[in-house]
Amino acid sequence: MSAAIENPARHYARKSEQIAHTLRTLIQGGTLPPGEQLPAERILGERFATTRITVKEALQRLEAEGLIYRAERRGWFVSPERLTYDPARHLHFHHWIDSTARRAHTRLLAVGPRLAGAGECQWLGVAPLTPLVEIRRLRAIDGRPVLHVTHQLVAARFVGIEHEDLEGSLTELYARHFGITQGSAALEIEATAARGEVARSLNLAEGSQVLRIRRRNLDPAGQLVDGDIEHWRPDAIRICLETGMLATEAP
């Protein structure tokens, strides 16, 4: 009786699962610690006696689990522990990261004027061609870029802000120099693809998945403070929203 011929696709899938299991065990057991660089895909292929395609499938599986991340042109690394993040709170980024015994850094990418287009009119609730100030920043944890954030402000409320220190807390700057405090906020959270400056800044391949948080901030009187768009590496944070007591439907 002749032996059954195994489906090659099934064999590769099983091999990929074996590689992922081996690396997962090493990571979860601490043998491969956070920040450790994995061997190159070619070397992993040699050690597991398989193809780079199969290795890449295994690595992508672990990436989807948040255990490793890919840095464009640098290779694969073991992910640091995720931080718990409540986007509904106005957190001082540096104070928050320092409280976790990790290091925070903010770099100003660009600041300049722009006019409100259709997107800003709908999102921010401003009139067409309203003069805005756009601030783009890159934030890192332990030297690893994890957050690209863009702020858009009505220029008339923040005259001269482009001359201030924009690498610290903007919330504190608004209150200290402009007498504008934060009240309520509206949030949108979705997974999207990293493009252009976002992908380059976060060391991601074009089209890699990122977590986008779009927030419209109002002052206590209900006037617009700013709108910000955060693009996070999805392996850097877990979202946790504190909503208080939840309402229940009447029977």
N, C-alpha and C positions, 0 to 999 in steps of 0.2 A: 504494500500500500504506500503510495507516494506521500511525502510530507507536504502539508499545506504551505503555500507560498505566503509569507507575511506581507501585509500591506506596508510599503516603505514609509508612507506618511504616519502610520501608527507607530512604527519603530522610532522615527525622529521625535514624535510627540512624547513617547515614553522616555527617550534619552534626555530630552529637554526637561522633563519633570524630575529626572534623577539629578541633573546638574543643579536645578533650582533648589531641590531638597537639600543637597549637600551644602550649597552656599548659605541657604536659609539657616541650617543648623549651626554653621560656623558663626553666622552673624548673631543669631539669638542666644548662642552660648557665650558670646563675648570674645571668641577667638579672633574674629574680625571686628575690631572695635569701631565706633563711630568715627568717620573721617578717614578711615583706612582706604587706600586705593587698591582696587582689585587688579589682578594681572590682566594684561591686554587680552582682547578677544582671541587673537591668534594663539597666545600661550595657553589660554584656557582650552581652546580646541585641541591643542597637542596633549595637554594633561588628561583630558577626558576622552581622547581618541575619537573626536568627532569633528564636524564641520563648524565653521564660524557662524553659519546660518542657524544651526541648532543652538549654539552658545548664545547667540543674540536673542533667540526666542526665550531662553531661560532667563537671561538678564532682563528682558522686557517684562517678564512675568514678575520678577522681584521688584522691578521699578513700579509696576502697577500696585504692588502691595505696600509701597513706600519704604522698602528696606534699603534700596540703593537709589542713587541718582546718577545721571549722566551729565558731565560737564563738557560742553562742546570743545573738541580738539584736545581734551585732557584725559578722557577715559571715564571709568566708572568708580564711584566711591560709596562707602557705607554711609547711609543717612544718619545724621544726628537725631536725637530724640525729638519728636514733634513738640511744639509748644501749644498750649491751650489758649485760644484767642477768642475774645468776645468782641466782635466788630461794632456792637451797639454802644460800647463804652469808649469814651475819649481818653485813650491811654497815651501817656508820654512814652514813646517807643524806647528811649534809652533807659528810663527808670524801670520799665517793665522787663527789659532784657537783663539789666543789671540785677534785678531781684531774683533771677533764675541762675545767678552765678555764671552768666555767659557775657560775651563782649558785644556791644552794639556799635555800629558805625553808620553814619549818614553822609552821602555825597550829593551835592547839588549838581544836577545834570544840565539844567537850563532854566532860565526865567525870562519872560518877555511878554509883550502884548499880543492879543489876538481879538478878533471880533466874533461875537456869538453867531454861529451858523444854526442850521436847522436842528442838529442834535442837541446843542446847548440850550436852544430855546425850549425844546420839549422837556429836556431833563432838568434844567435849572429854573425854568419858568421865567426867563428873561426875554426882553424884546429883541427882535432881529437886529444884528449889528451892534449890540451892546458892547462897549469896550470891556474886555476882560484882561486879567493877568493870569498867565499860566506858569505854574511852578512844577518842574519834574525832578524827582529825587530817586536815588537808589539807596536801599538800606540793606545792611549786611549783619549777620550774626556769626561771631567767631571767624570773621574774614570771608565768609561765604555769602555772596549776594542772594537774598531770598525775596526781596520786595521791591517792585518798581511802582512808584506812586505819582500820580498827576493831580495837582490841585488847580481848580479854576475859580477865580475870585472876581467879583464886580470891581473894576478898577476904581470907581468913584468912592468906594468904601475903604480902600486900602492905598491911598495915595502915598507913593514913595516906598512901598514895601519891598521893591526890588533892591533897595539899598541896605536892607536889614540882613542879619544873620539868618539864613534860611535852612540851616542844617540841624537846628534844634527843634523844639516843639512849636509848631505853628499855632496851636491852640493857645499856648502861653503868650506867644508873640501878639496874637490878635487882642488878647485882653490887656496886656501890658502897654502896648503902643497905640492901640486904636480903640480901646474901651469896648470891644466887641466880645461877648461871651457866647458860649455854645448853649443851645437849648435842645430841641428835638432833632431827630435825624430819620431819614427814610433810607432803607437799605435794599440792594439787589445783590444776590450772590449767584454766580453761575460758573461752570467750567467753560473755558474757551481756549483758543489756540494762541500761542505766543508768536507775535510778528514783529519785525523791524527792531526798533530800539529796545523793546521789552525782551525779546529773545536774546539779543546781543548782551544786554546788561545782566541778565540772569544766567548767562552761559548755557543757554538752551539751543537746541536745534530748532530751526524755523518750523513752526507748526506744532511744537510740543505743547502738551496740555498745561495750562496754568489755571489757578483759581482767581476769578475776578470778583472783587467786591466794589460796588459802586454806591457811594453814600452822598446824600444831599443834606447838608447841615444848615439848620435854622437857628437864629438867636431866640431868646425868650419871648420876643415880640412877634415871632413868626416870620421875620425877614431873613433872606438868604445870607448865610455867612460864606459858604463855599461849597463846591462839589469836588469830591475826590474819587479817583479810580485807582484801586489797589490791584496789582497783579502779583500774586504770591506763587512761589514754587509750591505745588500741592503737597510735597513731602515735608514742608517746613512747619505746618500748623495743623491743628484740628479745631474746627469751629465749635464753640459752645456759647449759646445764647441764653442769658438769664431773663426770663419773661415775667417772673413773679407768679402769682396764682393764675392758673388757666381758667377761662370761662367754660362752662359746660352748657350744653343745650338743655332746654326744658323738655321734660318727657312729653 
